[in-house]
Amino acid sequence: MKLRGGLALVLCASLIPSIYLGVRWRQAEHRAAETTRWTRFVMDSLGTTLSLPGPPVEPFGRDSLYWQWVATTARMQSRRWQQAVQHWARLRGTVLDPLDIELLKQQGLVDPPRQLRENLVTHAELIPYPGVMGGTMFFDEIVLLAPSFAFASFEDGHTSGAMLLEFEVTDSTRIAWKRLWARLD
C-alpha cells in the first residue's frame, strides 16, 4: 500500500509540470499566431504584402520565430527608408509651393512638376554647348524654382554644366522655355 501511494505521488508530481508546460506551449503558439496576424496587418497597411521567411534549416536556427521577426522588421524598415528617399527626392526636385502648383494647374497643366520636367527634357537645343567627341548633351537634374524658373544640370558623359531657364505656360499643351544663363563645369 505504501508503494502504491509513493508511485501515485511520483505520478502526480510528474503530471503537474507536464500539464503546466503543455499550457505554456499552447500560449506561446497563440502569441506567435497573434504576432503573425498583427505583422500582416501592419505590412498590409503599408501597401505591401507579407511573406514570412521559412524557418532556418541550420541546427542553430531553432528559434525560428525570432528570425521571422528580424526579417519582418527589416522589411518594414526598408519600406520606411524607401518612402523617406522618395519623399526627399520629390522635395529636392521642386521648390514650387502649393500655391504655385495650383496656379500652374489653372493654366492647364494637370501635374505641373512632372509635365514641366518632361517638356524641358525634350528641348536639348536649349543647351548652348555641343557635346564633346560627338556626344549629345542631355538634361540630368531639373529643379523647379518659384515662380517660373528652372535650374537644370546637363551633361554628355564627359562634359557637364548647369543653366537657369525661365518657362511660360502659353496654353494647356504648350510650354515656352527661355535660357537665362548657362556655364560649363
N, C-alpha and C positions, 0 to 999 in steps of 0.2 A: 504494500500500500504506500509505503514511504517512497519507493522507487517511482511509482506512478505519479505521485504528487510532484516529485522533483522533475520528472520528464514533462509534466504539464506546465510547470513553472518555466522550464527552459523553452518550451514551445511557445508559450505566451510572450516570453522575453524576446524571442527572435521574430515573432509575428508582428509585434507592435512597431519596431523600427522598419520592418518591411512595408507595412501599411503607410507609415509616415513618409518613407522615401518614395513610394508609389504616388502618394498625393502630391508631393513636391515636384515629382517628374511631370505629372499632368499639368500642374500650374505653370511650370516652365514652358511646356509646349503651348499652352494657351497664350502666355505672354509673347512667345515668338510669333504666333499667328496674328496677334493684335499688332505687333510691331510691323509685320509684313503688310497688313491692311493699311496701317497708318502711313507707311512709306509709300505704298501705291497711291494713296490719296494725295500726298504731298507732291509726288512726281507728276501725277495727272494734272494737278492744279498748276504746275509749271509748264504744262503743254508738252510733256514728253511722256513716253510710256516707260514702265519699269519692267526690266527683265533681270531678275536676281541671278548672280553667278552661281554655278553649281558648287557643291562642296569640294574642297581641295582633295586631290587624290593622294597626296603625300601623307605619310603617317603623322606628321606634325600638324596636319590640318584638321584635327579632331574638333576644334572649336569653330565649326563652320558658320554658326550664327554671327560670331564676331567678324569673320571675313566678309560675310554678306553685308553686314552693317558698314564696314570700312568701304567696300566697293560702292554701296549706295550713297554714302556720304561724299565720296569722291565725285560721283556723277552729279550730285546736287551742287557741289562747289564748282565743278566745271561749268555747269549751266549758268550759275551766278556770274562767273567770270566772263563767259561769252556775252551775257546780257550787258555787263559793265563795259566791255570792249565795244559792243555795238552802240551803246549809249554815248560813249565818249567820241567815237568816230563820227556819229551824227552831229554832235556838238562842235567838233573840230571843223567840219565841212561847211558850216554856215554861222554867220554872226547875225543873220536876219532875226529880228524878234517877231513874235506872233502877229503884231500889227502890220509889219512889212509883208509878211507872208499873206495876210488877209488882203492887203491892197493889191498884191500881185494876183491873187485869186479873182478879185473884182475885175482885173484887166483881162481875165480869160484863161489864166493858167490853172490847171487842176491841181498839180503837185509842183509848185514853183521850184523848190530846190532841185528836184530830180530833173525837171524839164530844162531848167537853165543850164545845168551841168551837161546834159546830153546834147543840148543845142551847141554849146561852146565847143565841145569835143569835135563836132563836125566842121568847125571853122579853123582848121590848122593854118589857113592862109593868113591869119592874124599874127602869126609868129614871124617876126621880121628877119630871122636868121635862117640861112639854109643849113641843112644837115651836113655834118662832116662826112667825107668819103661817100657821098651819095645817099646818106641816110635821110630819113624823113623825120622831121620834128613832129612831136605829138604832145598833147597836154597830159601832165602827170597828176598833179593835185590841183583841185579847184576849191577855193574858199569864197563863199558868197558874203559880201560885205553890205552893210546898210548904207544908204537907201537903194542905190542902183549901181553898185560897183562889184567887181570880182577880182580876186588876186589868184593868179594861176602860175604854176611852175610847168616848165616844158623841158623836153629832152629828146635826144635821138639815140641814146645808148652810149654816146661818147661825150657829147656836149650838153650842158643843161643851162637853164636860165629861168627868169621869172618875169612876170608882166602884170600890169594893172590895167583893167578894162572897165569900160562903162557899158551898161546894157540898157535897152529901152524895149519895152513890150509894145509893139505897134498895133497888133491885134492878137486874138487868141492863138493864132498859129505862127506868128512871125515875131522873132526877137532880133533886134539890131544891135550889133556889137561895135564898139569903138575902142581902139588901142590907145591908152593914155601914156604908158611908159613901159619900157622893156629893157632888159640887160642880160648879158651872158654871165655865168658864174666863172 
